[in-house]
Structure formats: structure tokens, C-alpha cells
Amino acid sequence: MPVSFRGKCVLSILAAGSLMSSLAYAVPSMLPSPPDINAKGYVLMDFDSGKIIASGNENMELAPASLTKIMTAYVAGQEMNSGRLSFDDTVTVGRNAWSSNRKFADSSKMFIEPGDNISVENILHGVMVQSGNDASVAIAEHVAGSEDAFVTLMNGWAAKLGMKNTQFINAHGLDGRDISTSPMDMAILARAMIHDTPDVYKIYGEKSFTWNGITQSNRNRLLWDNSLNVDGMKTGYTSGAGYNLVTSATEGDMRLISVVMGTPNQKVRLEESRKLLTYGFRFFETDVLLEEDETAITSKVWKGKLDMINLGIDEDAALTLPRGQMKDLKVEYSVNEPLQAPIAEGDVLGVARWTLNGEVVMEHELEALTAVEQGGFFKRLLDSIKLFFSGLFGGMLA
């Protein structure tokens, strides 16, 4: 579609209902306050948009306990993404990972022994389903040579993900000096776990795992909850941390992540997580308004081999709003005109801006979806003349 090259090009797309729906009585949408949560800190996050639906003390530094193992599994998953690790690799258990070590007394274990040769896949089951502290050390030593070296990877990924209140000191989460995280950081990590390492994340949905003749059930009892479609993620408990739980559940196309930290007992961490997820699914909705690499607008290009170029965004534009508000959204595409070749694929050429009741609720940069090379000499000359006269006569040429 030709557009004016003087100033900004603004296209507004308004959502319009049918005649019947426009005549129907509009029932006002009421949004209740989030539920009171019995935890030191909590977060409810929408997975697709990253929107925080509800939170309390979300940046408070708290002991993670076995929530640490989410990062342990995430690092392993990223090693798989890089090609340096696979599910079929064999882990040889060392003495530091021996389940009989005194430091693991009265804690969760996979019950592995020095000299055992175990696949990475089974070790990760021990980490993620059985919450094995011994298994966590075993995978750490296999990946990085020592647990200390693995912890540097954990903290490196934490920094890369923007986990500002997190410091890991081991691969398992037992209490120690300077160990810390926050509900917000755990939500960020959980979102990355699902998005970046989906094959590893699937293990969290398994309800039990057997090793060395011992069957242990997944401690995330929400996997058995018929009122929610929970497919992960991880529990944690130490005397210093209290009872923690990170959970993810889906309803239709919507996925939510809940984090509760520092609850008084196992029952409460389940109840509070259920409250948050139920609130989110009942009163909010998520929609992908524009998909990655989908054409948002086609704009005029000057001095190029092509006369038009498609503009879009480099990631899905997902938005979470209270139910009933999505229909009132408006979108404007502003293009930095005049666009002149050469243009490289990925060049930022404008912005997509969504508004609700006059307020901006989301913005994304508009990028060139294809490259446009410069045209020949006469094409550039002709377009230069047109651009010159358009400046004199108010942009009437196209």
C-alpha cells in the first residue's frame, strides 16, 4: 500500500464487532484484586508475554533450596543446545556425588554410588523428579569437571537472564552463606527453562522415577490436581528457605508460571500456588497480536531495485490483559519515512504501538523482513527528483 513519505506513516486498525454484537448489552468486566498469598514472596507470570499478573515481595532475596536445581537442569539443557552434551552421554559417578556423603544426610537423594555409570537422561530424572542432591553434583561434575566450575556456569546464566537477586553457591540448593534468589528471578528462570530447553523441561511432568530399586514420586503434588493442567516444575525445602514451589500450567493457548517462596508447610505451598494459577486463568487472557516475521505493513522504498518492502517484528507480540479488554485494542504502525535503499534485512525502520483507551500497552520495533538493494543509476536519479519535488509540494508524489 503506497504511503506518504513526508513525516510519519500511521495506520490504525480498529477491532469492529458484528451488528448484532454492537447492539448487544455490554456487561462491564470486573477485575478482583489478586488473592492474599501466605508466602514471604510470590509471583504470577504469563509465559508468552512475560507480564506479571500478581506479585508480592517479588524482589526479596530468599533462600532457593531445591529451586536451585531448575538452574542445574537449565545449564544441562543449554549444554545440549550447544552440542556438548546429550541425553545418551554416560555420567560416571564420583565420590563427591555419593549419596552416603554426610552433607546429604536427611536430604533428598537419587541413591547413586561411586563408579555407577548412568545416562545423562537418567541423572536428570534424578535431579528433576527425585530432587536428588547427589544427582545434581554428578551432572555438575560431568559437565564442568567440578561442582565449583559448574556453579560459575549457573551464575553466568543467571546474569545473562537478568536474575538480579540470585547467587548460587552449589548445584543442589542446600543452605549456605550467600545463597539467594527471589520470586521474580525464579519466574524469569522458569520461563527460560520452558522456552529454551523444552526437551529437558518435559521431565518435570513425570510423576515418578525409579532408580536403584527405589521409586520416588515427584514432590510437585499439583501434577495430580484435576482442576489444573500442571506440567511442571519444582519444589524446594530447607529449614532456612521454608517451603517453595515453582509451577507451570496451561489452559488452552495460555500458560502461566507461579512462584511461591517461604511458605510454612507443604500444604500451604500447594494451596497458594493453586490460588494464583486459578486467579490468572479465570480473569486474564493472552493473545499473540503479531507473529514473528509476519508482515505488519508494506511500505514504499525509494532508490531501490524493489519499490515496496514488508515490515514486521523479530519475535511474537504477545499481550496479556484482563478478560474482555482485548477487543478494545488499537494498533498504529509508524514508519521512518522516506525509506531509501540500500536496506538490510533486520534494519529497524519504525515501531508498532498498541494502545488501550489511549494508553500505550506494548511497543515493538518494526524491522525489514527482506533486504532491498540499491537500484540502477537512472532509478536512483528519478527517485531523487521525485523526492526533491515532493518536498516542495507537500509529499504528493508516490
Number of C-alpha atoms within 10 A of each C-alpha: 8 11 19 19 24 15 12 15 17 14 14 12 12 12 11 10 10 8 8 7 10 10 9 9 7 8 7 7 11 10 11 8 8 15 12 10 20 17 20 20 23 31 27 30 27 27 26 20 16 17 16 18 20 18 20 17 15 22 19 18 20 20 31 33 27 29 26 28 25 26 25 26 25 23 25 27 23 17 15 16 13 10 9 11 17 16 16 11 14 17 21 18 23 18 15 17 26 24 22 16 12 8 13 16 10 7 14 19 22 27 19 24 20 15 12 13 15 16 17 23 17 19 27 26 25 27 30 32 27 26 28 27 27 32 32 27 27 30 29 27 22 20 20 14 12 15 23 16 14 24 21 16 20 26 18 15 17 23 14 10 13 12 21 15 19 25 23 24 21 24 28 27 25 23 19 13 8 11 20 21 25 27 32 28 23 30 29 19 21 28 21 16 22 18 13 15 20 13 13 21 21 14 19 25 18 16 18 15 18 15 15 9 8 9 12 17 14 24 19 26 15 22 21 13 12 8 9 17 16 25 20 27 30 24 30 25 25 17 11 14 22 21 25 32 29 27 26 30 22 16 13 7 10 17 22 26 28 32 32 32 33 25 23 15 12 18 11 17 26 22 13 22 26 20 16 26 24 16 18 23 21 12 17 18 20 21 16 14 13 18 15 14 17 15 17 18 16 16 21 21 24 26 24 23 16 15 15 16 20 18 28 29 23 16 13 18 19 18 20 23 15 17 16 14 14 18 12 12 18 19 20 17 23 20 28 15 19 19 18 18 19 16 19 14 13 16 15 18 18 20 19 24 18 22 15 15 10 9 10 13 15 14 15 18 19 26 24 24 22 16 17 22 15 18 18 11 9 10 14 18 13 13 18 15 10 17 21 13 14 17 13 10 10 11 17 14 14 13
